[in-house]
Each structure stands twice: as structure tokens, then as C-alpha cells.
């Protein structure tokens, strides 16, 4: 089950699934595979949003998925993407066959990871349908009832 999931550094993850190759917060990438079908960015801290590392994984047909609060921060890399999708917390999305929902994410243990920061975490809406997504951020707590992932 986990042989298609690679964890790099911090919360940087690559998932190879039948829907495509998915990166979550690519950071400190040692190689330049240029194989991403989807790139999820959870928030704008340097170790989650690294334009240099995004450019190492972006492919010919990549969709970049970002929290809506990051729209003004993506700059020139948007031109390298086939499409940029801005997502809101607490919503369901379908992007080119990949289904996911977003939750508010925050960390009560760190003052710079506040509840109102607008970060998102995705999880699989229908786990029996497409097993592409896994909980993304260790130590983040859902805004919906304190459910913990990590």
C-alpha cells in the first residue's frame, strides 16, 4: 500500500498512483524528475512553498493546487503550469479526475501556525475510489472537531 508513497524531507511527499504523480510541498529536492501531474502546496512557509523545488518536479501537464490566500504569491511559476487551482478550506474539489476535499489546518503548539492562517490540508473524499491522497501535514489539527492527522 505504501510502496507508491515517498517521503523526502520535512513534509515533502511524492505519491505515484493510477491518477498520476502527485507532489505535496516539494522541498529540498535532490533530483529534477519533472514528472508531476499535480502539485499541492499547503501554505506559504519556505519549507512548504519553494518555487525552486516546484520547478524541479513540474512536468509538461502539471496542475498546481494552492490555498486561495496564496494566489498573489505564486508569481512567475504559474506560467510553467498547465493550470493553477486555488482552493478554499472546507470544500470538495474534482480536478481532472482527482477528487479531494480541504480542511483548515493549524498547529496549537506553534504561534506562527495559527488557526486563521488560511492553510489547507487535503484528504481523500472517497478512499475506496482513488487512494491517491494521504493525510498531508503531521502535527496539524483539523478545524473540524479536533480530528488529528499525522
Secondary structure, DSSP 8 states (H G I E B T S, - for coil): --TTEEE-STT-EEEEETTEEEEES--S-SS----EEEEEE---STTT--HHHHHHHEEEEEEEEEEGGGGGG-GGGGGGSSEEEEE-TT-EEEETTEEEEEEEEE-TT-TTS-GGG--EEEE-SSTTT-TT-----TTEEETTTT-EE-
